[in-house]
């Protein structure tokens, strides 16, 4: 859940801009904005949520890979890609409510969710605020408390300014799709404010009751200790060979993987996401 240029540059400009095969693009009115989304594939519905400053193409190959076995609904959230911005802060709670309205408008009573970075935070809040809409929840690089972010990033937060982004390749990419090409400074202001908003969701997360997959890189912006704490908060991390049932929370740590490198590994991501979505897991010697 990182917005700073040093962490997201590789995602925005290193990832091939590949969208799902033969996607159908549409717009729907959501809380006063025109939300753009694309539908591809066939199968059970799966909503895919991008990171900050990103759009659907910049999510890369993970969308067409997941669309092999799912009907993928790839969304562009407030002020991102082709979705309009509105006079409202960007918060995880607002983004989650937008997704819930999107689901109502498009006839999706319930869906699996895969969120990356900012999209993972929005997905987690969707599960907290609208649990009946979430089937399986896959979260890549997510925190439930801002103290779980790496110390280096937390130390940099006070230095972030909108001016750092003006005239950058981020603005160029924004202008490629934005309904308001001059609206980039407003988006940056809102995302910096999002980074500065305290996040303490422990009690709400503890109450969640759905299958949850936590995905992190071993060199991610979220500390490994925080990802393990989230796993344990959700009831995972125990020894099931002692007769206990497999918990509904799982953790996948991608080796030699930074925050931005997570989304560069679509096949590896699919290898951990697909079995989770299908409730399939390796059998131990004591499994019946």
N, C-alpha and C positions, 0 to 999 in steps of 0.2 A: 504494500500500500504506500507507494512512494511516488512522489511527483517530481523530484528534483532532476535537473538536466543530466547530471552525471550518471544517474541510475537508469533513466529511461531512453537515453540517446540510442543505445544499441537496439532497443525494441523498435523505436520509430524509424530508424534509418538503416538498421542492419537486417531486419526481418524482411524477407520477400513479401511484397504486397499481393498476397494470394487470397482470394475469397473462395467461398464454397462453390463447388461445381454447380453451374446453372442456378444460382440463387435468384429468388424472386424478391425484389425490393418493394417496400410499401411504407406508407406513413399513416400514423394514427394520432389523434388528438389525445394527449395525456397531460392532465393538470395545467392546461393552457399552453403547452408546447406541442410542436409537431415532431413526434418521435419517429425516427427512421429505423427500420429493421429489415432484415433479410431472412427468408425461409429457404432451407435447402434440405435435401435428404428425405428419408422416410423412416418411420418407426415411432417409438415413444417420444413425446416432446421433451426437448432439452434446450433450456435458455442459456446462452453464452454471453458473459458480461466482460467487457474490456477494461483495461487499466486507464489511469489518468492520461490525458493528452492523446489518447489513442482513438482509433476508429475500427470499423470491421476489417478492412483489408490488412491493417497493421497487427491484427491478431494472428495473421499468417496461416499456416497449413493446418492448425489444429481444428479449424472449422470444417473443412472438407473431410478430414480424417474422421471426426465424430459424426459427420453427416452420412457416413457409410451405413450406420446402424441406428440413426435417430433422425427425427425431424428437428433440425436445429433452427432455433429462433435466435439470431444474433442481433443484439440491440445496440444502438448508439445512444448513450445517456445524455443528460442535460448539457447542452453547449458543445457536445463532441460530435465530430463527423458532420452528418447532414441534419442532426437534430437541433432545433432552435434552442436558444437560451431564453430564460425568463428572469424577471426581476425577483429573484429568490436565491438565497444561499445554496451552495452545493453542500449537502450534508449526507451522511450515510443513511440517515432516517428518511430524508426526502427522496433519495435515489431508490430506496426500498419501496416506498409508497408508490413511486412512479412505476416500478416494475409490477406491483400488484394491480394498478389500474390498467397497465398494458395487458396483463393477463385477462382481466375482465373484458376489455375491449376486443380482444382477439379470440375469446371463447376458450381460454385455457384455465380450467378450474384448478389444475394441479400440474406441476412439471418438475423434472430434474433440473438442477441449476449447476452450472460451472462458472465460477468467477475467478478472475485473475487480478491481483493487486487491488486497486480501488474497486474493481468489480467484485472481488472476493469480500471486501468489507460491506458493499451494498447487498451481496447475497446473504451474508451472515445476518444483517439487519432485517432482510426480508424474512428469514427463518424466525427471527425473534418477534417481529411485528405481525407477520402473516403466516404462522406455521402451517395452517391448513393448505396453503398453496404450494408447499415444498415437499417433494417426494424424497429424492436423494440430493445431498448437498456436497459438491466438490469445491474445495477452496484452495487456491494456489497463492501462497504468500499472503497470509492473513494474520492480523493481530486482533485481540479482543481488548487490549490495554496498550496505550501508547508507550508504556514503560517496557514493552516487549520489543521495541525497535532497537536496532543496533546503536550503541552509544555515539558512534561517529555521525550517524544521520541525525540523531536527536540534538547533538551539539551544533550541527549546521543549520537547523531550522530557523533560529533567530536571524540568520544572515540572509535568508531568502528574500528577494525583492522581485517585483513585477518586471523591473527594468532588465533583469538578467535574461529574460526570455524574449524581449522585444527585438525584432530584427533577426532572430535566430531561425534555424531550420524548423523549429517547432511552429513558428508563426507561418512559415511557408507551407508546411503540411496542413495547418489549420485552414489556410485560405483556399486550399484545393477543393474542399467540400463545404465549408461553412456557409449557411444561408446569409450570415452577416459577416462579410470578410473583414470588417473593421472591429469585430467584437472580441478579438483575441485578448487584449489587456483585461477585459472584464472576466474572461474565463480564468486567466492566470490569477487574478485577485481572489477569485472564489476558491481555486484549488489550493492556494497558499493558506487561505483562511481555514480550509478543511484540514490541512496538515497541522495547524495550530490548535485545532479543537480537541480538548481532552477526551480521551476514550477510556471508559471504565465499564466494560460490559460483562463482568464476571458473573454476576447473579443472573442476568438474563440468559447468558450462554449455558449456565449450569442447568437451566430448566428445559433446554431443547431436547426433543425426543424424536429424532429421525436419523437415518444413517448419514454419517458425516465423514468425508475423507479430507484430511489435511495434507496438502502438498507443499513442500518447502525445498529450497536448494540448501546445500550444506554451507553455502556462502551467501545467504540471502540477506535482505534488509531486516527481516524478522529473525531474532536470535533462535538458535536451535532449542535453547532452554524454554523459550516462550511457546514454541510449537509443541514441545513435550508437555508443558503445563496445560495447554489447550486440550491435548489428547486426554490427559488425566482428568481435567475438569469435566469432560464429556463421558467419563467412565471407562476410557480405554487404558491400555498400558499394563494390564494384568497378565498373569500366566494362565492361559486357557487349558493347557495340558493337565492342570490339576483338577479337572472336572467342571470348571466354570465355562459357561457359554461364551462364544466369541462376542465381544462388545460391538456396538453399532458405530463406534468411532474408530477410525484407522488413520495411520500416519505413514506417508511416503516421503522419504528424504532422497532427493536426487543428488548423486555424487558429483563433485567438481562443478557445481552449478551455482551461478550468481542469480540475483533477482531477475535480471533481464534475460538470462540464458534459459530460464524455465520455459518460456514460450517458444524458444528456438528448437525445442525437442518434441515435436508433435507425436512421433511414434512412441517415445518413452512415456509421454503423458497419457496417450491412449492406452498403453499397456497397464497403467495403474487405474485409470478412470473407468475403462470399459468393464472389467470384472466387478468393480465396485457398483456400478449402475445396474448390473445384472445380478447382484447379490451372490456372486461367485467368489470363493476364496480357496486357497490351498488346503488340502485335507491333511491333518496330522494323523499319526498312527493310532490315536485314541478316538478319532472321529468315526461315527457309525455311518 
